Every structure is written in C-alpha cells, then in structure tokens.
Amino acid sequence: MASKGGKTVNGLVDKAVIDVGSNSVRLVVFRTHETFFQPIFNEKVLAGLGRGVAQTGKLNPEGAVAAMAALKRYKRIIKARGVSNVLAVATAAVRVAEDGPDFIKAVKAQTGLRISIIAGLEEARLSALGVIAGAPDAVGVIGDLGGSSLELVPVGKGRVKRGISLPLGPLAMRAGGDMDIKAMSARIDEALDEASAQITTKDSGSFYAVGGAWRSLALVNMALRGHPLRVLHNYRISRDEAFELVHLVGSQSPASLARTPGLSSRRAPLLPYAALLLERILQRQFFESVTISGYGLREGLLYEELGSKARAKHPVLAGVKALAQQNWSSSRFGSEVQRWLEPVRDVLKSPFGEPRTNLMMAAACRLADIGARLHPDHRAQIAFDIVLFAPFAGLSHEERVALALCIFYRYSGDTTPPRGGLIGHLLGKEQKKTGPWGWA
C-alpha cells in the first residue's frame, strides 16, 4: 500500500494518496504534520471503472483504459514532485469485479504503483478514522458514499466501532435519470434493514456525511440559506433543514440543480438519489444534524500511519502550528504568548464553552505572529482571511470566524472588521454580544 520517505518543507512532509474508486481515480498530495493534512495537489479523473460491474461482473473496459492512463500520469506527477511516501488503495469496483486483481497487476507492471484492494469493512474503518482525524469529538454515524458502496460506521469518544459496507452507491444502484422512487426506496430500505442493528448508536449525535454526492447536497443547502462561508468541512445542517433539503432536491431537475454555484454538472443527475438515500437514513434513526466532513478514506490512510503521540494532537493545534510555520512565524513565540495569558484565562468568557475556549485561545496564541511579514497597512485584513479560509480541520464555522476576528483585532485594534455580512450571518446573538473571548 505504501512506500516510505517524503519531501520535507518547513518541517512538513509531503505524502501522496491514490484512491482508485468506482467512479473516480484521484491523486491527492498532502503536506502533513501530525494531524494536519493540507492538500497541495488534487486531481481526479472520472473513469467510471464501476459502471456496469453489477451487471457484468467485470470492470468497465473504457473505464479501465481511462484509469490506467490517469495512473500513469499520477506516477509522473509524484516523481516530479519528489514525493516518496505513496499510499494507494482500490475500493468497491475493483474488489467486486472478477478482473479487479488482474487490473491491479497490470497497473503494477505498467506504472510500478503498488495498489492495495481494501475490503469493505476496512474501507469503512479507514473512512471513520479520517473523520475522527478532523473531528476528534465526533459522535454519531459516519456515512461514506462512493460510486458503488455506502460505508456506515458508528463513532464516539474518538473510537471507531464496527461498520458495514452496503452496495448502495449510485453506480451499483444504476441511479440517475428518471428514477422509480418507490422501487428505489424499497431497495434502499432492504439494504438498511440488514444494517440497522449495526449502525445504531446510544447517542443521537450527528450523521457525518463523507463523499462528493453529500458535499454537492451541502452546496445546494448553502445556496438556499445564503450561507456566506464556502467551506464545506464541518458545515452543519439541522435535521429539519436536511428533510427540507432532500425534498427540494427530489423535486428539481438536474438542469436546475446544476445552476448551484460550485456544483459540477456531472454531479447534478445523481443528487436526487443522494437525497433519497439520506432521507431513508434519517427516517430510520434520529440524528440531531448532518455534518459534512471533508475528511474520509484518504485522510484515514494518513492518520493510520501516525504514532500515538501524533494522533493525540488536536487537528486545530496541528493546523495552526503548520500554518504558522508556512508563514515564517515562530511556534515558540506562540507558546510564550499563551503562557503570558495564562493568569487571565479563568476570567475569560466565551459562548463556545470552556473546553473550546481553551482550545481556541491556544490556537490564537500560535497564530499571533502570522501577519509579521505582511504589509503593515493590510496585514490585519490579510491575516483575517488567511485564518478564515485556512485548510485546517476541527473548527465549526462560527469558531473559524471568532478565531479570524481575534487575529484581526490583534493587528488592527478596535476597528471595524472586514466581511461584516459574513460575520453577522454566522455569529449568534450571544457571540456578537460578548465577542469571541468575552472582551467586548
């Protein structure tokens, strides 16, 4: 699965992950440090390897040609970037197809890439690990929807419970076009009946949605709500909003859905099926919300490689440390700022609660020097945007805004922050009244 080593940049290590899925073949090069996984190169080819596998038992011939061409290109990109740590896996389509092992052997012969075919339960476990890497306090059930399969895994207190892999991906279900909703619902329910005893959790928690189809649903919801922060990771949809969303998507044409900002036209025809599947899941089990996770199988592979000490690092702290390093800030300076503030920590008030306030305070201190080398007339606003859109996990959208405001005020003093509409939309009444740290 993996070759070791890696290119180091400012103390960060570059690693490549290849994911040979039923619909897409993807290469992501991550810049990593502990639980910080920043994609610096991301390319996919919609090869469609799994198209028709359920009917023929074999990989789609045209898809195999497209996938092989993509993998040859990926090998050249990895070599050109000097990345020697490569993790490569194949999922549902390759593992169920009769000629899946032969395809993997051909890839090895023609590219030198060693690709592991992972079992459904292993895919489920790795996807759940990926979600935990980005949200250590996740409680609920993870649902990773790929081209051919759906993995469902209960999680809680940083632990992954036994999951299940179901053949409910849109390619396996031949979704798209005019669906017979009644017949499709019956097929989904039959599969979920078998899984229901396994995916229940004592706590209601959230349904953590992983995969491009779920992310596309979130884009539709963002457009409906006028949500101003286009960051999909940790975007949360309430249970009631989720039902409204799936009903709306089910009533729209693919052409109408394709007009959603940021939504791929190739995703639009599959959205009604993704919405129907989500509806059937929510009707079976109570979840307080649906949380979109930008982390999944690929991040799970990276997380699996880490030692226990690195795994224990909260992704927020790993992320701000890496961000500071890339912006030539001193990590020691941030630690000293936190130590200096320690005497007043107990008097700080925050609508986010004590544990989260402590975490965000530590993060803010480590970002305190991030604008040091920016132009003095613009550093406050630039630093605000850097933090707001930074590629780290572990923060809600509200917490992102609060952290960005903290850094803005560190450089600007008591002045009007930028993106006032975004701030007003995302911060609640109590948060606006007290400010991010109760210093209003």
TORLODO-694094 format. One record per residue (C-alpha): z, y negated, x negated. Coordinates in nm, 2 decimals. Each point is the difference from the previous one (the first is absolute). Layout:
REM residues N
       pz       py       px
        Z        Y        X
...
END
This chain:
REM residues 440
       pz       py       px
     0.00     0.00     0.00
     0.09    -0.24    -0.27
    -0.07    -0.10    -0.36
     0.27    -0.20    -0.18
     0.01    -0.32    -0.19
    -0.11    -0.35     0.11
    -0.10    -0.35    -0.10
     0.29    -0.23    -0.03
    -0.03    -0.37     0.10
     0.31    -0.22    -0.03
     0.22     0.30     0.02
    -0.18     0.14     0.31
    -0.20     0.32     0.00
    -0.34     0.05     0.16
    -0.05     0.33     0.19
    -0.30     0.12     0.20
     0.02     0.19     0.33
    -0.30     0.18     0.15
     0.03     0.11     0.36
    -0.28     0.23     0.13
     0.05    -0.02     0.37
    -0.19     0.12     0.30
    -0.17    -0.33     0.07
     0.03    -0.20    -0.32
     0.02     0.06    -0.37
     0.21    -0.27    -0.16
     0.10    -0.12    -0.35
     0.30    -0.23    -0.04
     0.12    -0.12    -0.34
     0.36    -0.11     0.03
     0.20    -0.22    -0.24
     0.34     0.16     0.01
     0.36    -0.05    -0.10
     0.28     0.21     0.16
    -0.06    -0.03     0.37
    -0.25    -0.28    -0.03
    -0.35     0.12     0.07
    -0.26    -0.28    -0.01
    -0.37     0.09     0.08
    -0.22    -0.18    -0.25
    -0.31     0.19     0.08
    -0.08     0.16     0.34
    -0.33     0.16     0.10
    -0.09     0.25     0.26
    -0.32     0.18     0.11
    -0.02     0.12     0.36
    -0.15     0.33    -0.10
     0.09     0.19     0.32
     0.08     0.33    -0.17
     0.18     0.12     0.31
    -0.27    -0.08     0.25
    -0.08     0.33     0.17
     0.25     0.22    -0.19
     0.17     0.11     0.32
    -0.33     0.13     0.14
    -0.17     0.14    -0.32
     0.30     0.09    -0.22
    -0.17    -0.18    -0.29
    -0.01    -0.34    -0.15
    -0.26    -0.24     0.12
    -0.30     0.04    -0.24
    -0.09    -0.37    -0.01
     0.37    -0.09    -0.03
     0.04     0.24    -0.30
    -0.29    -0.18    -0.18
     0.15    -0.34     0.08
     0.34     0.11    -0.11
    -0.12     0.14    -0.33
    -0.19    -0.32    -0.08
     0.31    -0.20     0.07
     0.22     0.22    -0.22
    -0.24    -0.03    -0.29
     0.01    -0.38     0.04
     0.38     0.01     0.02
     0.02     0.20    -0.32
    -0.20    -0.27    -0.18
     0.22    -0.28     0.14
     0.32     0.18    -0.10
    -0.14     0.04    -0.36
    -0.12    -0.36    -0.02
     0.34    -0.12     0.11
     0.18     0.21    -0.26
     0.22     0.17     0.25
     0.11     0.35    -0.11
     0.26     0.08     0.27
    -0.21     0.13     0.29
     0.13     0.17     0.32
    -0.27     0.16     0.21
     0.04     0.19     0.33
    -0.21     0.13     0.29
     0.13     0.03     0.35
    -0.09     0.15     0.34
    -0.38     0.04    -0.01
    -0.01     0.16    -0.34
     0.30     0.23     0.06
    -0.14     0.14     0.33
    -0.37     0.03    -0.10
    -0.12     0.33    -0.13
    -0.19    -0.17    -0.28
     0.29    -0.24    -0.08
     0.11     0.18    -0.32
    -0.37     0.02    -0.12
    -0.03    -0.37     0.05
     0.31    -0.07    -0.21
    -0.14     0.23    -0.28
    -0.33    -0.18     0.01
     0.19    -0.34    -0.03
     0.18     0.14    -0.31
    -0.32     0.12    -0.16
    -0.19    -0.32     0.06
     0.27    -0.27    -0.05
     0.29     0.16    -0.18
     0.23    -0.11     0.28
     0.28     0.25     0.10
     0.05    -0.03     0.37
     0.28     0.19     0.17
    -0.05     0.12     0.36
     0.34    -0.07     0.17
     0.13     0.19     0.30
     0.07    -0.17     0.33
     0.38     0.01    -0.04
    -0.03    -0.14    -0.35
    -0.23    -0.28     0.12
     0.26    -0.08     0.26
     0.29     0.00    -0.25
    -0.19    -0.23    -0.25
    -0.10    -0.24     0.28
     0.36    -0.03     0.10
     0.11    -0.05    -0.36
    -0.25    -0.29    -0.02
     0.15    -0.16     0.31
     0.35     0.03    -0.14
    -0.12    -0.14    -0.33
    -0.09    -0.32     0.19
     0.28     0.01     0.26
     0.31     0.19    -0.14
     0.19    -0.07     0.33
    -0.27     0.15     0.22
     0.14     0.19     0.30
    -0.23     0.17     0.25
    -0.32     0.20    -0.03
    -0.30    -0.06    -0.23
    -0.34     0.06     0.14
    -0.29     0.01    -0.25
    -0.33     0.01     0.18
    -0.29     0.11    -0.22
    -0.36     0.10     0.08
     0.08     0.36     0.10
     0.38     0.03     0.02
     0.32    -0.18     0.12
     0.31     0.06    -0.20
     0.34    -0.06     0.18
     0.32    -0.01    -0.21
     0.35    -0.11     0.11
     0.18    -0.22    -0.26
     0.34    -0.15    -0.03
     0.25    -0.12    -0.27
    -0.27     0.02    -0.26
    -0.06     0.37     0.07
    -0.31     0.18     0.11
     0.04     0.27     0.26
    -0.24     0.29     0.06
    -0.32    -0.13     0.15
    -0.31     0.14     0.16
    -0.37    -0.04    -0.03
    -0.21     0.01     0.31
    -0.39     0.00     0.04
     0.00    -0.32     0.19
    -0.21    -0.23    -0.22
    -0.30    -0.16     0.17
    -0.25     0.21    -0.19
     0.17     0.32     0.10
     0.03    -0.12     0.36
    -0.36    -0.13     0.00
     0.13    -0.33     0.12
    -0.22    -0.31     0.05
    -0.26    -0.10     0.26
     0.08     0.08     0.36
     0.32     0.21     0.00
     0.12     0.21     0.29
     0.35    -0.15     0.00
     0.15     0.27     0.22
    -0.14     0.28    -0.21
     0.09    -0.17    -0.33
     0.35    -0.07     0.12
     0.05     0.36     0.09
    -0.12     0.11    -0.35
     0.24    -0.25    -0.17
     0.29     0.11     0.22
    -0.06     0.37    -0.07
     0.03    -0.07    -0.37
     0.30    -0.23     0.03
     0.18     0.26     0.22
     0.00     0.23    -0.30
     0.14    -0.28    -0.22
     0.25    -0.16     0.23
     0.30     0.21    -0.11
    -0.07    -0.08    -0.36
    -0.06    -0.38     0.02
     0.30    -0.10     0.20
     0.26    -0.21    -0.17
     0.36    -0.08     0.10
    -0.06    -0.37    -0.05
    -0.27    -0.17     0.20
    -0.12    -0.21    -0.30
    -0.36    -0.10    -0.04
    -0.33     0.18    -0.01
    -0.14    -0.07    -0.35
    -0.38    -0.01     0.03
    -0.20     0.09    -0.31
    -0.38    -0.01    -0.02
    -0.30    -0.22     0.06
    -0.03     0.06     0.37
     0.36    -0.11     0.06
    -0.04    -0.30    -0.22
    -0.31    -0.09     0.20
     0.21     0.01     0.32
     0.24    -0.24    -0.17
    -0.28    -0.24    -0.07
    -0.08    -0.01     0.37
     0.36    -0.06     0.08
     0.02    -0.28    -0.26
    -0.30    -0.17     0.16
     0.16     0.03     0.35
     0.33    -0.15    -0.11
    -0.15    -0.26    -0.23
     0.21     0.14    -0.28
    -0.06    -0.23    -0.29
     0.10     0.22    -0.30
    -0.28     0.25    -0.07
     0.21     0.25    -0.19
    -0.01     0.34     0.17
     0.28     0.17    -0.19
     0.32    -0.01     0.20
    -0.17    -0.17     0.29
     0.21     0.11     0.30
    -0.11     0.04     0.36
     0.26     0.04     0.27
    -0.02     0.31     0.23
    -0.11    -0.21     0.30
    -0.26    -0.19    -0.20
    -0.13     0.34    -0.13
    -0.06     0.12     0.35
    -0.18    -0.32     0.09
    -0.21     0.03    -0.31
    -0.11     0.36     0.06
    -0.09    -0.08     0.36
    -0.21    -0.30    -0.11
    -0.18     0.18    -0.27
    -0.08     0.28     0.24
    -0.17    -0.24     0.23
    -0.21    -0.18    -0.26
    -0.35     0.09    -0.13
    -0.05     0.07    -0.38
    -0.21    -0.31    -0.02
     0.28    -0.21     0.14
     0.26     0.16    -0.23
    -0.23    -0.06    -0.30
     0.04    -0.37     0.05
     0.36     0.02    -0.11
     0.05    -0.20    -0.33
     0.02     0.24    -0.30
    -0.09     0.31     0.20
    -0.28     0.22    -0.14
    -0.28     0.06     0.25
     0.00     0.37    -0.10
     0.36     0.03     0.11
    -0.05    -0.16     0.34
    -0.15     0.31     0.17
     0.31     0.21    -0.10
     0.26    -0.25     0.12
     0.01     0.13     0.37
     0.09     0.34    -0.13
     0.27    -0.13    -0.24
     0.14    -0.20     0.29
     0.01     0.31     0.23
     0.17     0.21    -0.27
     0.26    -0.27    -0.06
     0.06    -0.03     0.37
     0.06     0.38     0.04
     0.24     0.00    -0.30
     0.20    -0.30     0.14
     0.02     0.16     0.35
     0.16     0.31    -0.15
     0.27    -0.15    -0.21
     0.19    -0.33     0.01
    -0.07    -0.23    -0.29
     0.12    -0.35     0.00
    -0.31    -0.12    -0.18
    -0.32     0.09    -0.19
     0.01    -0.11    -0.37
    -0.32    -0.01    -0.20
     0.04     0.14    -0.35
    -0.24    -0.10    -0.27
     0.16     0.28    -0.20
    -0.09     0.37     0.05
    -0.14     0.30    -0.18
    -0.12    -0.19    -0.31
     0.33    -0.18    -0.05
     0.18     0.33     0.06
    -0.18     0.15    -0.29
     0.11    -0.28    -0.22
     0.36     0.01     0.13
     0.01     0.38    -0.06
    -0.06    -0.06    -0.37
     0.30    -0.23    -0.04
     0.34     0.10    -0.14
     0.31    -0.04     0.21
     0.10    -0.33    -0.16
    -0.34    -0.16     0.07
    -0.01     0.14     0.35
     0.34    -0.17     0.07
    -0.14    -0.34    -0.07
    -0.05    -0.19     0.32
    -0.38    -0.09     0.04
     0.09    -0.36     0.06
     0.18    -0.03    -0.33
    -0.26     0.21    -0.19
    -0.27    -0.22     0.16
     0.15    -0.34    -0.09
     0.07     0.12    -0.35
    -0.36     0.10    -0.05
    -0.13    -0.32     0.17
     0.22    -0.21    -0.23
    -0.13     0.19    -0.31
    -0.36    -0.05     0.10
     0.07    -0.37     0.03
     0.17    -0.03    -0.34
     0.34    -0.04     0.14
     0.32     0.13    -0.17
     0.17     0.28     0.18
     0.32    -0.08    -0.19
    -0.01    -0.36     0.13
     0.00     0.14     0.36
     0.30     0.22    -0.07
     0.19    -0.29    -0.15
    -0.08    -0.22     0.31
     0.14     0.28     0.22
     0.32     0.02    -0.21
     0.04    -0.38     0.02
    -0.03     0.01     0.38
     0.24     0.30     0.04
     0.31    -0.22     0.07
    -0.16    -0.16     0.31
    -0.16     0.32     0.14
     0.28     0.07     0.25
    -0.03    -0.35     0.16
    -0.38     0.05     0.07
    -0.10     0.07     0.35
    -0.33     0.15     0.11
    -0.14     0.13     0.33
    -0.13     0.30    -0.20
     0.34     0.15    -0.05
     0.21     0.05    -0.31
    -0.18     0.30    -0.17
    -0.35    -0.16     0.05
     0.13    -0.34    -0.11
     0.14     0.15    -0.32
    -0.34     0.16    -0.07
    -0.19    -0.31     0.07
     0.23    -0.21    -0.21
    -0.06     0.23    -0.29
    -0.37    -0.02     0.06
     0.00    -0.38     0.02
     0.19    -0.03    -0.33
    -0.25     0.22    -0.18
    -0.28    -0.21     0.14
     0.17    -0.33    -0.09
    -0.22    -0.06    -0.31
    -0.33     0.11     0.15
    -0.14    -0.35     0.02
     0.10    -0.11    -0.35
    -0.36     0.00    -0.13
    -0.17    -0.13     0.31
    -0.11    -0.37     0.03
     0.31    -0.20     0.08
    -0.16    -0.19     0.28
    -0.10     0.32     0.19
     0.24     0.27    -0.12
     0.22     0.00     0.31
    -0.29     0.07     0.24
    -0.17     0.25    -0.24
     0.33     0.18    -0.06
     0.05     0.02     0.38
    -0.34     0.16     0.05
     0.05     0.24    -0.29
     0.32     0.14     0.15
    -0.12    -0.01     0.36
    -0.30     0.22    -0.08
     0.13     0.20    -0.29
    -0.09     0.37    -0.01
     0.35     0.14     0.02
     0.16     0.21     0.27
     0.34     0.02     0.16
     0.01    -0.34     0.19
    -0.06    -0.08     0.36
    -0.24    -0.29     0.07
     0.29    -0.22     0.09
     0.17     0.08    -0.33
    -0.32    -0.08    -0.19
    -0.01    -0.34     0.15
     0.37    -0.06    -0.08
    -0.04     0.11    -0.36
    -0.31    -0.22    -0.04
     0.19    -0.30     0.14
     0.28     0.06    -0.24
    -0.23    -0.02    -0.30
    -0.18    -0.30     0.15
     0.33    -0.20     0.04
     0.10     0.10    -0.35
    -0.30    -0.20    -0.13
    -0.04    -0.27     0.27
     0.35    -0.09     0.11
     0.04    -0.12     0.36
    -0.37    -0.05     0.09
    -0.22     0.14     0.28
    -0.13     0.35    -0.09
    -0.36     0.10     0.04
    -0.14     0.23     0.28
     0.23    -0.15     0.26
    -0.17     0.18     0.28
     0.05     0.34    -0.17
     0.36    -0.07    -0.07
     0.07    -0.11     0.35
    -0.18     0.31     0.15
     0.19     0.25    -0.22
     0.35    -0.13    -0.03
     0.23     0.03     0.30
     0.22    -0.26     0.15
     0.31     0.11    -0.20
    -0.20     0.02    -0.32
    -0.14    -0.35     0.05
     0.34    -0.14     0.07
     0.18     0.14    -0.30
    -0.29     0.02    -0.25
    -0.06     0.31    -0.21
     0.34    -0.01    -0.17
     0.22    -0.21     0.24
    -0.05    -0.31    -0.22
    -0.16    -0.22     0.28
END
